[in-house]
Amino acid sequence: MPEIMLKGYKCSRCGHTWIPRDGNDKPIVCPKCKSPYWDKLKTIFNKKR
Ligand SMILES: [Zn+2]
């Protein structure tokens, strides 16, 4: 059974994955949690160490 890999994005904050309708534009916010930092790892909030 062939697996199809679609080009999509994954939010690193809520784990939501989605496929953009326009393949060229990178989404500004995650459509689920509306975070503008969906493509960034959670390093900003790890300042305790
Ligand atoms: Zn999200």
mmCIF file of the protein (N, C-alpha, C, O) and its ligand, coordinates in Angstrom:
data_MODEL
# 
_entry.id   MODEL 
# 
loop_
_entity.id 
_entity.type 
_entity.pdbx_number_of_molecules 
1 polymer     1 
2 non-polymer 1 
# 
_entity_poly.entity_id                      1 
_entity_poly.type                           'polypeptide(L)' 
_entity_poly.nstd_linkage                   no 
_entity_poly.nstd_monomer                   no 
_entity_poly.pdbx_seq_one_letter_code       MPEIMLKGYKCSRCGHTWIPRDGNDKPIVCPKCKSPYWDKLKTIFNKKR 
_entity_poly.pdbx_seq_one_letter_code_can   MPEIMLKGYKCSRCGHTWIPRDGNDKPIVCPKCKSPYWDKLKTIFNKKR 
_entity_poly.pdbx_strand_id                 A 
# 
loop_
_entity_poly_seq.entity_id 
_entity_poly_seq.num 
_entity_poly_seq.mon_id 
_entity_poly_seq.hetero 
1 1  MET n 
1 2  PRO n 
1 3  GLU n 
1 4  ILE n 
1 5  MET n 
1 6  LEU n 
1 7  LYS n 
1 8  GLY n 
1 9  TYR n 
1 10 LYS n 
1 11 CYS n 
1 12 SER n 
1 13 ARG n 
1 14 CYS n 
1 15 GLY n 
1 16 HIS n 
1 17 THR n 
1 18 TRP n 
1 19 ILE n 
1 20 PRO n 
1 21 ARG n 
1 22 ASP n 
1 23 GLY n 
1 24 ASN n 
1 25 ASP n 
1 26 LYS n 
1 27 PRO n 
1 28 ILE n 
1 29 VAL n 
1 30 CYS n 
1 31 PRO n 
1 32 LYS n 
1 33 CYS n 
1 34 LYS n 
1 35 SER n 
1 36 PRO n 
1 37 TYR n 
1 38 TRP n 
1 39 ASP n 
1 40 LYS n 
1 41 LEU n 
1 42 LYS n 
1 43 THR n 
1 44 ILE n 
1 45 PHE n 
1 46 ASN n 
1 47 LYS n 
1 48 LYS n 
1 49 ARG n 
# 
loop_
_struct_asym.id 
_struct_asym.entity_id 
A 1 
B 2 
# 
loop_
_chem_comp.id 
_chem_comp.type 
_chem_comp.mon_nstd_flag 
ARG 'L-peptide linking' y 
ASN 'L-peptide linking' y 
ASP 'L-peptide linking' y 
CYS 'L-peptide linking' y 
GLU 'L-peptide linking' y 
GLY 'peptide linking'   y 
HIS 'L-peptide linking' y 
ILE 'L-peptide linking' y 
LEU 'L-peptide linking' y 
LYS 'L-peptide linking' y 
MET 'L-peptide linking' y 
PHE 'L-peptide linking' y 
PRO 'L-peptide linking' y 
SER 'L-peptide linking' y 
THR 'L-peptide linking' y 
TRP 'L-peptide linking' y 
TYR 'L-peptide linking' y 
VAL 'L-peptide linking' y 
ZN  non-polymer         . 
# 
_pdbx_entity_nonpoly.entity_id   2 
_pdbx_entity_nonpoly.name        ? 
_pdbx_entity_nonpoly.comp_id     ZN 
# 
_pdbx_nonpoly_scheme.asym_id         B 
_pdbx_nonpoly_scheme.entity_id       2 
_pdbx_nonpoly_scheme.mon_id          ZN 
_pdbx_nonpoly_scheme.ndb_seq_num     1 
_pdbx_nonpoly_scheme.pdb_seq_num     101 
_pdbx_nonpoly_scheme.auth_seq_num    101 
_pdbx_nonpoly_scheme.pdb_mon_id      ZN 
_pdbx_nonpoly_scheme.auth_mon_id     ZN 
_pdbx_nonpoly_scheme.pdb_strand_id   A 
_pdbx_nonpoly_scheme.pdb_ins_code    . 
# 
loop_
_atom_site.group_PDB 
_atom_site.id 
_atom_site.type_symbol 
_atom_site.label_atom_id 
_atom_site.label_alt_id 
_atom_site.label_comp_id 
_atom_site.label_asym_id 
_atom_site.label_entity_id 
_atom_site.label_seq_id 
_atom_site.pdbx_PDB_ins_code 
_atom_site.Cartn_x 
_atom_site.Cartn_y 
_atom_site.Cartn_z 
_atom_site.occupancy 
_atom_site.B_iso_or_equiv 
_atom_site.pdbx_formal_charge 
_atom_site.auth_seq_id 
_atom_site.auth_comp_id 
_atom_site.auth_asym_id 
_atom_site.auth_atom_id 
_atom_site.pdbx_PDB_model_num 
ATOM   1   N  N  . MET A 1 1  ? 0.856  -1.199 0.000  1.00 0.00 ? 1   MET A N  1 
ATOM   2   C  CA . MET A 1 1  ? 0.000  0.000  0.000  1.00 0.00 ? 1   MET A CA 1 
ATOM   3   C  C  . MET A 1 1  ? 0.893  1.250  0.000  1.00 0.00 ? 1   MET A C  1 
ATOM   4   O  O  . MET A 1 1  ? 1.678  1.451  0.927  1.00 0.00 ? 1   MET A O  1 
ATOM   5   N  N  . PRO A 1 2  ? 0.777  2.055  -0.997 1.00 0.00 ? 2   PRO A N  1 
ATOM   6   C  CA . PRO A 1 2  ? 1.626  3.263  -1.044 1.00 0.00 ? 2   PRO A CA 1 
ATOM   7   C  C  . PRO A 1 2  ? 1.182  4.303  -0.029 1.00 0.00 ? 2   PRO A C  1 
ATOM   8   O  O  . PRO A 1 2  ? -0.005 4.517  0.217  1.00 0.00 ? 2   PRO A O  1 
ATOM   9   N  N  . GLU A 1 3  ? 2.181  4.927  0.538  1.00 0.00 ? 3   GLU A N  1 
ATOM   10  C  CA . GLU A 1 3  ? 1.860  6.018  1.454  1.00 0.00 ? 3   GLU A CA 1 
ATOM   11  C  C  . GLU A 1 3  ? 2.065  7.336  0.745  1.00 0.00 ? 3   GLU A C  1 
ATOM   12  O  O  . GLU A 1 3  ? 3.062  7.544  0.053  1.00 0.00 ? 3   GLU A O  1 
ATOM   13  N  N  . ILE A 1 4  ? 1.131  8.196  0.925  1.00 0.00 ? 4   ILE A N  1 
ATOM   14  C  CA . ILE A 1 4  ? 1.236  9.499  0.280  1.00 0.00 ? 4   ILE A CA 1 
ATOM   15  C  C  . ILE A 1 4  ? 1.628  10.531 1.329  1.00 0.00 ? 4   ILE A C  1 
ATOM   16  O  O  . ILE A 1 4  ? 0.958  10.705 2.347  1.00 0.00 ? 4   ILE A O  1 
ATOM   17  N  N  . MET A 1 5  ? 2.722  11.199 1.048  1.00 0.00 ? 5   MET A N  1 
ATOM   18  C  CA . MET A 1 5  ? 3.124  12.260 1.955  1.00 0.00 ? 5   MET A CA 1 
ATOM   19  C  C  . MET A 1 5  ? 2.695  13.586 1.359  1.00 0.00 ? 5   MET A C  1 
ATOM   20  O  O  . MET A 1 5  ? 3.207  14.020 0.327  1.00 0.00 ? 5   MET A O  1 
ATOM   21  N  N  . LEU A 1 6  ? 1.769  14.205 2.012  1.00 0.00 ? 6   LEU A N  1 
ATOM   22  C  CA . LEU A 1 6  ? 1.354  15.522 1.544  1.00 0.00 ? 6   LEU A CA 1 
ATOM   23  C  C  . LEU A 1 6  ? 2.193  16.577 2.240  1.00 0.00 ? 6   LEU A C  1 
ATOM   24  O  O  . LEU A 1 6  ? 2.648  16.394 3.369  1.00 0.00 ? 6   LEU A O  1 
ATOM   25  N  N  . LYS A 1 7  ? 2.382  17.655 1.557  1.00 0.00 ? 7   LYS A N  1 
ATOM   26  C  CA . LYS A 1 7  ? 3.155  18.723 2.153  1.00 0.00 ? 7   LYS A CA 1 
ATOM   27  C  C  . LYS A 1 7  ? 2.254  19.511 3.094  1.00 0.00 ? 7   LYS A C  1 
ATOM   28  O  O  . LYS A 1 7  ? 1.241  20.084 2.694  1.00 0.00 ? 7   LYS A O  1 
ATOM   29  N  N  . GLY A 1 8  ? 2.649  19.517 4.317  1.00 0.00 ? 8   GLY A N  1 
ATOM   30  C  CA . GLY A 1 8  ? 1.808  20.214 5.269  1.00 0.00 ? 8   GLY A CA 1 
ATOM   31  C  C  . GLY A 1 8  ? 2.647  20.837 6.353  1.00 0.00 ? 8   GLY A C  1 
ATOM   32  O  O  . GLY A 1 8  ? 3.877  20.814 6.309  1.00 0.00 ? 8   GLY A O  1 
ATOM   33  N  N  . TYR A 1 9  ? 1.963  21.391 7.324  1.00 0.00 ? 9   TYR A N  1 
ATOM   34  C  CA . TYR A 1 9  ? 2.648  22.037 8.430  1.00 0.00 ? 9   TYR A CA 1 
ATOM   35  C  C  . TYR A 1 9  ? 2.216  21.401 9.727  1.00 0.00 ? 9   TYR A C  1 
ATOM   36  O  O  . TYR A 1 9  ? 1.104  20.886 9.850  1.00 0.00 ? 9   TYR A O  1 
ATOM   37  N  N  . LYS A 1 10 ? 3.101  21.444 10.682 1.00 0.00 ? 10  LYS A N  1 
ATOM   38  C  CA . LYS A 1 10 ? 2.754  20.941 11.993 1.00 0.00 ? 10  LYS A CA 1 
ATOM   39  C  C  . LYS A 1 10 ? 3.083  21.997 13.034 1.00 0.00 ? 10  LYS A C  1 
ATOM   40  O  O  . LYS A 1 10 ? 4.176  22.562 13.056 1.00 0.00 ? 10  LYS A O  1 
ATOM   41  N  N  . CYS A 1 11 ? 2.128  22.241 13.875 1.00 0.00 ? 11  CYS A N  1 
ATOM   42  C  CA . CYS A 1 11 ? 2.325  23.206 14.943 1.00 0.00 ? 11  CYS A CA 1 
ATOM   43  C  C  . CYS A 1 11 ? 3.134  22.560 16.047 1.00 0.00 ? 11  CYS A C  1 
ATOM   44  O  O  . CYS A 1 11 ? 2.773  21.495 16.546 1.00 0.00 ? 11  CYS A O  1 
ATOM   45  N  N  . SER A 1 12 ? 4.228  23.200 16.430 1.00 0.00 ? 12  SER A N  1 
ATOM   46  C  CA . SER A 1 12 ? 5.066  22.609 17.466 1.00 0.00 ? 12  SER A CA 1 
ATOM   47  C  C  . SER A 1 12 ? 4.528  22.916 18.856 1.00 0.00 ? 12  SER A C  1 
ATOM   48  O  O  . SER A 1 12 ? 5.089  22.466 19.855 1.00 0.00 ? 12  SER A O  1 
ATOM   49  N  N  . ARG A 1 13 ? 3.469  23.660 18.922 1.00 0.00 ? 13  ARG A N  1 
ATOM   50  C  CA . ARG A 1 13 ? 2.912  23.997 20.235 1.00 0.00 ? 13  ARG A CA 1 
ATOM   51  C  C  . ARG A 1 13 ? 1.730  23.110 20.594 1.00 0.00 ? 13  ARG A C  1 
ATOM   52  O  O  . ARG A 1 13 ? 1.666  22.587 21.706 1.00 0.00 ? 13  ARG A O  1 
ATOM   53  N  N  . CYS A 1 14 ? 0.798  22.934 19.671 1.00 0.00 ? 14  CYS A N  1 
ATOM   54  C  CA . CYS A 1 14 ? -0.359 22.089 19.975 1.00 0.00 ? 14  CYS A CA 1 
ATOM   55  C  C  . CYS A 1 14 ? -0.327 20.779 19.214 1.00 0.00 ? 14  CYS A C  1 
ATOM   56  O  O  . CYS A 1 14 ? -1.156 19.903 19.461 1.00 0.00 ? 14  CYS A O  1 
ATOM   57  N  N  . GLY A 1 15 ? 0.612  20.627 18.293 1.00 0.00 ? 15  GLY A N  1 
ATOM   58  C  CA . GLY A 1 15 ? 0.718  19.375 17.564 1.00 0.00 ? 15  GLY A CA 1 
ATOM   59  C  C  . GLY A 1 15 ? -0.254 19.237 16.414 1.00 0.00 ? 15  GLY A C  1 
ATOM   60  O  O  . GLY A 1 15 ? -0.327 18.180 15.787 1.00 0.00 ? 15  GLY A O  1 
ATOM   61  N  N  . HIS A 1 16 ? -0.991 20.274 16.132 1.00 0.00 ? 16  HIS A N  1 
ATOM   62  C  CA . HIS A 1 16 ? -1.955 20.239 15.041 1.00 0.00 ? 16  HIS A CA 1 
ATOM   63  C  C  . HIS A 1 16 ? -1.228 20.211 13.701 1.00 0.00 ? 16  HIS A C  1 
ATOM   64  O  O  . HIS A 1 16 ? -0.249 20.928 13.497 1.00 0.00 ? 16  HIS A O  1 
ATOM   65  N  N  . THR A 1 17 ? -1.721 19.374 12.792 1.00 0.00 ? 17  THR A N  1 
ATOM   66  C  CA . THR A 1 17 ? -1.149 19.345 11.458 1.00 0.00 ? 17  THR A CA 1 
ATOM   67  C  C  . THR A 1 17 ? -2.210 19.772 10.462 1.00 0.00 ? 17  THR A C  1 
ATOM   68  O  O  . THR A 1 17 ? -3.384 19.426 10.591 1.00 0.00 ? 17  THR A O  1 
ATOM   69  N  N  . TRP A 1 18 ? -1.781 20.515 9.485  1.00 0.00 ? 18  TRP A N  1 
ATOM   70  C  CA . TRP A 1 18 ? -2.730 20.956 8.470  1.00 0.00 ? 18  TRP A CA 1 
ATOM   71  C  C  . TRP A 1 18 ? -2.027 21.166 7.149  1.00 0.00 ? 18  TRP A C  1 
ATOM   72  O  O  . TRP A 1 18 ? -0.807 21.311 7.078  1.00 0.00 ? 18  TRP A O  1 
ATOM   73  N  N  . ILE A 1 19 ? -2.833 21.177 6.109  1.00 0.00 ? 19  ILE A N  1 
ATOM   74  C  CA . ILE A 1 19 ? -2.299 21.382 4.774  1.00 0.00 ? 19  ILE A CA 1 
ATOM   75  C  C  . ILE A 1 19 ? -2.810 22.730 4.265  1.00 0.00 ? 19  ILE A C  1 
ATOM   76  O  O  . ILE A 1 19 ? -4.017 22.958 4.188  1.00 0.00 ? 19  ILE A O  1 
ATOM   77  N  N  . PRO A 1 20 ? -1.897 23.599 3.926  1.00 0.00 ? 20  PRO A N  1 
ATOM   78  C  CA . PRO A 1 20 ? -2.303 24.926 3.479  1.00 0.00 ? 20  PRO A CA 1 
ATOM   79  C  C  . PRO A 1 20 ? -2.934 24.882 2.102  1.00 0.00 ? 20  PRO A C  1 
ATOM   80  O  O  . PRO A 1 20 ? -2.568 24.057 1.264  1.00 0.00 ? 20  PRO A O  1 
ATOM   81  N  N  . ARG A 1 21 ? -3.861 25.753 1.880  1.00 0.00 ? 21  ARG A N  1 
ATOM   82  C  CA . ARG A 1 21 ? -4.516 25.793 0.577  1.00 0.00 ? 21  ARG A CA 1 
ATOM   83  C  C  . ARG A 1 21 ? -3.609 26.420 -0.466 1.00 0.00 ? 21  ARG A C  1 
ATOM   84  O  O  . ARG A 1 21 ? -3.546 25.931 -1.594 1.00 0.00 ? 21  ARG A O  1 
ATOM   85  N  N  . ASP A 1 22 ? -2.936 27.444 -0.134 1.00 0.00 ? 22  ASP A N  1 
ATOM   86  C  CA . ASP A 1 22 ? -1.978 28.022 -1.049 1.00 0.00 ? 22  ASP A CA 1 
ATOM   87  C  C  . ASP A 1 22 ? -0.644 27.482 -0.675 1.00 0.00 ? 22  ASP A C  1 
ATOM   88  O  O  . ASP A 1 22 ? -0.160 27.730 0.429  1.00 0.00 ? 22  ASP A O  1 
ATOM   89  N  N  . GLY A 1 23 ? -0.039 26.758 -1.556 1.00 0.00 ? 23  GLY A N  1 
ATOM   90  C  CA . GLY A 1 23 ? 1.223  26.110 -1.249 1.00 0.00 ? 23  GLY A CA 1 
ATOM   91  C  C  . GLY A 1 23 ? 2.387  27.035 -1.074 1.00 0.00 ? 23  GLY A C  1 
ATOM   92  O  O  . GLY A 1 23 ? 3.437  26.623 -0.580 1.00 0.00 ? 23  GLY A O  1 
ATOM   93  N  N  . ASN A 1 24 ? 2.232  28.267 -1.463 1.00 0.00 ? 24  ASN A N  1 
ATOM   94  C  CA . ASN A 1 24 ? 3.393  29.160 -1.426 1.00 0.00 ? 24  ASN A CA 1 
ATOM   95  C  C  . ASN A 1 24 ? 3.524  29.935 -0.131 1.00 0.00 ? 24  ASN A C  1 
ATOM   96  O  O  . ASN A 1 24 ? 4.629  30.175 0.355  1.00 0.00 ? 24  ASN A O  1 
ATOM   97  N  N  . ASP A 1 25 ? 2.422  30.313 0.408  1.00 0.00 ? 25  ASP A N  1 
ATOM   98  C  CA . ASP A 1 25 ? 2.481  31.171 1.581  1.00 0.00 ? 25  ASP A CA 1 
ATOM   99  C  C  . ASP A 1 25 ? 2.566  30.371 2.856  1.00 0.00 ? 25  ASP A C  1 
ATOM   100 O  O  . ASP A 1 25 ? 1.785  29.448 3.089  1.00 0.00 ? 25  ASP A O  1 
ATOM   101 N  N  . LYS A 1 26 ? 3.511  30.733 3.661  1.00 0.00 ? 26  LYS A N  1 
ATOM   102 C  CA . LYS A 1 26 ? 3.636  30.093 4.956  1.00 0.00 ? 26  LYS A CA 1 
ATOM   103 C  C  . LYS A 1 26 ? 2.610  30.719 5.887  1.00 0.00 ? 26  LYS A C  1 
ATOM   104 O  O  . LYS A 1 26 ? 2.513  31.943 5.974  1.00 0.00 ? 26  LYS A O  1 
ATOM   105 N  N  . PRO A 1 27 ? 1.859  29.902 6.570  1.00 0.00 ? 27  PRO A N  1 
ATOM   106 C  CA . PRO A 1 27 ? 0.833  30.465 7.453  1.00 0.00 ? 27  PRO A CA 1 
ATOM   107 C  C  . PRO A 1 27 ? 1.445  31.260 8.598  1.00 0.00 ? 27  PRO A C  1 
ATOM   108 O  O  . PRO A 1 27 ? 2.500  30.907 9.126  1.00 0.00 ? 27  PRO A O  1 
ATOM   109 N  N  . ILE A 1 28 ? 0.782  32.311 8.962  1.00 0.00 ? 28  ILE A N  1 
ATOM   110 C  CA . ILE A 1 28 ? 1.306  33.176 10.019 1.00 0.00 ? 28  ILE A CA 1 
ATOM   111 C  C  . ILE A 1 28 ? 0.999  32.591 11.387 1.00 0.00 ? 28  ILE A C  1 
ATOM   112 O  O  . ILE A 1 28 ? 1.851  32.589 12.275 1.00 0.00 ? 28  ILE A O  1 
ATOM   113 N  N  . VAL A 1 29 ? -0.193 32.107 11.548 1.00 0.00 ? 29  VAL A N  1 
ATOM   114 C  CA . VAL A 1 29 ? -0.561 31.520 12.833 1.00 0.00 ? 29  VAL A CA 1 
ATOM   115 C  C  . VAL A 1 29 ? -1.094 30.113 12.617 1.00 0.00 ? 29  VAL A C  1 
ATOM   116 O  O  . VAL A 1 29 ? -1.552 29.761 11.530 1.00 0.00 ? 29  VAL A O  1 
ATOM   117 N  N  . CYS A 1 30 ? -1.025 29.322 13.672 1.00 0.00 ? 30  CYS A N  1 
ATOM   118 C  CA . CYS A 1 30 ? -1.623 27.997 13.635 1.00 0.00 ? 30  CYS A CA 1 
ATOM   119 C  C  . CYS A 1 30 ? -3.138 28.154 13.589 1.00 0.00 ? 30  CYS A C  1 
ATOM   120 O  O  . CYS A 1 30 ? -3.696 28.915 14.380 1.00 0.00 ? 30  CYS A O  1 
ATOM   121 N  N  . PRO A 1 31 ? -3.819 27.451 12.678 1.00 0.00 ? 31  PRO A N  1 
ATOM   122 C  CA . PRO A 1 31 ? -5.271 27.603 12.584 1.00 0.00 ? 31  PRO A CA 1 
ATOM   123 C  C  . PRO A 1 31 ? -6.015 27.057 13.787 1.00 0.00 ? 31  PRO A C  1 
ATOM   124 O  O  . PRO A 1 31 ? -7.195 27.353 13.972 1.00 0.00 ? 31  PRO A O  1 
ATOM   125 N  N  . LYS A 1 32 ? -5.350 26.276 14.594 1.00 0.00 ? 32  LYS A N  1 
ATOM   126 C  CA . LYS A 1 32 ? -6.040 25.709 15.747 1.00 0.00 ? 32  LYS A CA 1 
ATOM   127 C  C  . LYS A 1 32 ? -5.832 26.530 17.005 1.00 0.00 ? 32  LYS A C  1 
ATOM   128 O  O  . LYS A 1 32 ? -6.796 26.958 17.641 1.00 0.00 ? 32  LYS A O  1 
ATOM   129 N  N  . CYS A 1 33 ? -4.572 26.752 17.365 1.00 0.00 ? 33  CYS A N  1 
ATOM   130 C  CA . CYS A 1 33 ? -4.309 27.456 18.622 1.00 0.00 ? 33  CYS A CA 1 
ATOM   131 C  C  . CYS A 1 33 ? -3.982 28.929 18.391 1.00 0.00 ? 33  CYS A C  1 
ATOM   132 O  O  . CYS A 1 33 ? -3.778 29.689 19.337 1.00 0.00 ? 33  CYS A O  1 
ATOM   133 N  N  . LYS A 1 34 ? -3.937 29.320 17.114 1.00 0.00 ? 34  LYS A N  1 
ATOM   134 C  CA . LYS A 1 34 ? -3.716 30.716 16.730 1.00 0.00 ? 34  LYS A CA 1 
ATOM   135 C  C  . LYS A 1 34 ? -2.390 31.266 17.209 1.00 0.00 ? 34  LYS A C  1 
ATOM   136 O  O  . LYS A 1 34 ? -2.225 32.477 17.353 1.00 0.00 ? 34  LYS A O  1 
ATOM   137 N  N  . SER A 1 35 ? -1.450 30.376 17.456 1.00 0.00 ? 35  SER A N  1 
ATOM   138 C  CA . SER A 1 35 ? -0.166 30.853 17.925 1.00 0.00 ? 35  SER A CA 1 
ATOM   139 C  C  . SER A 1 35 ? 0.711  31.262 16.753 1.00 0.00 ? 35  SER A C  1 
ATOM   140 O  O  . SER A 1 35 ? 0.837  30.510 15.787 1.00 0.00 ? 35  SER A O  1 
ATOM   141 N  N  . PRO A 1 36 ? 1.308  32.423 16.820 1.00 0.00 ? 36  PRO A N  1 
ATOM   142 C  CA . PRO A 1 36 ? 2.237  32.827 15.769 1.00 0.00 ? 36  PRO A CA 1 
ATOM   143 C  C  . PRO A 1 36 ? 3.575  32.120 15.878 1.00 0.00 ? 36  PRO A C  1 
ATOM   144 O  O  . PRO A 1 36 ? 4.417  32.237 14.987 1.00 0.00 ? 36  PRO A O  1 
ATOM   145 N  N  . TYR A 1 37 ? 3.771  31.401 16.943 1.00 0.00 ? 37  TYR A N  1 
ATOM   146 C  CA . TYR A 1 37 ? 5.040  30.693 17.143 1.00 0.00 ? 37  TYR A CA 1 
ATOM   147 C  C  . TYR A 1 37 ? 4.903  29.208 16.886 1.00 0.00 ? 37  TYR A C  1 
ATOM   148 O  O  . TYR A 1 37 ? 5.631  28.404 17.467 1.00 0.00 ? 37  TYR A O  1 
ATOM   149 N  N  . TRP A 1 38 ? 3.977  28.840 16.020 1.00 0.00 ? 38  TRP A N  1 
ATOM   150 C  CA . TRP A 1 38 ? 3.723  27.420 15.764 1.00 0.00 ? 38  TRP A CA 1 
ATOM   151 C  C  . TRP A 1 38 ? 4.920  26.720 15.148 1.00 0.00 ? 38  TRP A C  1 
ATOM   152 O  O  . TRP A 1 38 ? 5.070  25.506 15.285 1.00 0.00 ? 38  TRP A O  1 
ATOM   153 N  N  . ASP A 1 39 ? 5.787  27.488 14.462 1.00 0.00 ? 39  ASP A N  1 
ATOM   154 C  CA . ASP A 1 39 ? 6.930  26.842 13.818 1.00 0.00 ? 39  ASP A CA 1 
ATOM   155 C  C  . ASP A 1 39 ? 8.199  26.955 14.642 1.00 0.00 ? 39  ASP A C  1 
ATOM   156 O  O  . ASP A 1 39 ? 9.278  26.566 14.193 1.00 0.00 ? 39  ASP A O  1 
ATOM   157 N  N  . LYS A 1 40 ? 8.067  27.483 15.836 1.00 0.00 ? 40  LYS A N  1 
ATOM   158 C  CA . LYS A 1 40 ? 9.231  27.617 16.697 1.00 0.00 ? 40  LYS A CA 1 
ATOM   159 C  C  . LYS A 1 40 ? 9.126  26.635 17.849 1.00 0.00 ? 40  LYS A C  1 
ATOM   160 O  O  . LYS A 1 40 ? 8.037  26.296 18.313 1.00 0.00 ? 40  LYS A O  1 
ATOM   161 N  N  . LEU A 1 41 ? 10.269 26.200 18.286 1.00 0.00 ? 41  LEU A N  1 
ATOM   162 C  CA . LEU A 1 41 ? 10.256 25.327 19.445 1.00 0.00 ? 41  LEU A CA 1 
ATOM   163 C  C  . LEU A 1 41 ? 10.066 26.160 20.697 1.00 0.00 ? 41  LEU A C  1 
ATOM   164 O  O  . LEU A 1 41 ? 10.281 27.372 20.712 1.00 0.00 ? 41  LEU A O  1 
ATOM   165 N  N  . LYS A 1 42 ? 9.654  25.465 21.746 1.00 0.00 ? 42  LYS A N  1 
ATOM   166 C  CA . LYS A 1 42 ? 9.330  26.181 22.965 1.00 0.00 ? 42  LYS A CA 1 
ATOM   167 C  C  . LYS A 1 42 ? 10.576 26.492 23.765 1.00 0.00 ? 42  LYS A C  1 
ATOM   168 O  O  . LYS A 1 42 ? 10.725 26.011 24.888 1.00 0.00 ? 42  LYS A O  1 
ATOM   169 N  N  . THR A 1 43 ? 11.462 27.277 23.214 1.00 0.00 ? 43  THR A N  1 
ATOM   170 C  CA . THR A 1 43 ? 12.683 27.597 23.931 1.00 0.00 ? 43  THR A CA 1 
ATOM   171 C  C  . THR A 1 43 ? 12.559 28.917 24.671 1.00 0.00 ? 43  THR A C  1 
ATOM   172 O  O  . THR A 1 43 ? 13.299 29.184 25.618 1.00 0.00 ? 43  THR A O  1 
ATOM   173 N  N  . ILE A 1 44 ? 11.639 29.718 24.242 1.00 0.00 ? 44  ILE A N  1 
ATOM   174 C  CA . ILE A 1 44 ? 11.490 31.040 24.848 1.00 0.00 ? 44  ILE A CA 1 
ATOM   175 C  C  . ILE A 1 44 ? 11.022 30.928 26.293 1.00 0.00 ? 44  ILE A C  1 
ATOM   176 O  O  . ILE A 1 44 ? 11.387 31.735 27.148 1.00 0.00 ? 44  ILE A O  1 
ATOM   177 N  N  . PHE A 1 45 ? 10.195 29.897 26.547 1.00 0.00 ? 45  PHE A N  1 
ATOM   178 C  CA . PHE A 1 45 ? 9.615  29.762 27.869 1.00 0.00 ? 45  PHE A CA 1 
ATOM   179 C  C  . PHE A 1 45 ? 10.451 28.903 28.797 1.00 0.00 ? 45  PHE A C  1 
ATOM   180 O  O  . PHE A 1 45 ? 10.034 28.587 29.912 1.00 0.00 ? 45  PHE A O  1 
ATOM   181 N  N  . ASN A 1 46 ? 11.643 28.525 28.327 1.00 0.00 ? 46  ASN A N  1 
ATOM   182 C  CA . ASN A 1 46 ? 12.498 27.689 29.152 1.00 0.00 ? 46  ASN A CA 1 
ATOM   183 C  C  . ASN A 1 46 ? 13.619 28.500 29.760 1.00 0.00 ? 46  ASN A C  1 
ATOM   184 O  O  . ASN A 1 46 ? 14.792 28.150 29.629 1.00 0.00 ? 46  ASN A O  1 
ATOM   185 N  N  . LYS A 1 47 ? 13.270 29.554 30.407 1.00 0.00 ? 47  LYS A N  1 
ATOM   186 C  CA . LYS A 1 47 ? 14.309 30.414 30.935 1.00 0.00 ? 47  LYS A CA 1 
ATOM   187 C  C  . LYS A 1 47 ? 14.712 30.077 32.362 1.00 0.00 ? 47  LYS A C  1 
ATOM   188 O  O  . LYS A 1 47 ? 15.564 30.736 32.957 1.00 0.00 ? 47  LYS A O  1 
ATOM   189 N  N  . LYS A 1 48 ? 14.078 29.034 32.898 1.00 0.00 ? 48  LYS A N  1 
ATOM   190 C  CA . LYS A 1 48 ? 14.358 28.710 34.306 1.00 0.00 ? 48  LYS A CA 1 
ATOM   191 C  C  . LYS A 1 48 ? 15.737 28.107 34.506 1.00 0.00 ? 48  LYS A C  1 
ATOM   192 O  O  . LYS A 1 48 ? 16.326 28.210 35.582 1.00 0.00 ? 48  LYS A O  1 
ATOM   193 N  N  . ARG A 1 49 ? 16.251 27.469 33.440 1.00 0.00 ? 49  ARG A N  1 
ATOM   194 C  CA . ARG A 1 49 ? 17.564 26.860 33.642 1.00 0.00 ? 49  ARG A CA 1 
ATOM   195 C  C  . ARG A 1 49 ? 18.655 27.837 33.337 1.00 0.00 ? 49  ARG A C  1 
ATOM   196 O  O  . ARG A 1 49 ? 19.833 27.502 33.452 1.00 0.00 ? 49  ARG A O  1 
HETATM 197 ZN ZN . ZN  B 2 .  ? -1.253 25.107 17.213 1.00 0.00 2 101 ZN  A ZN 1 
# 
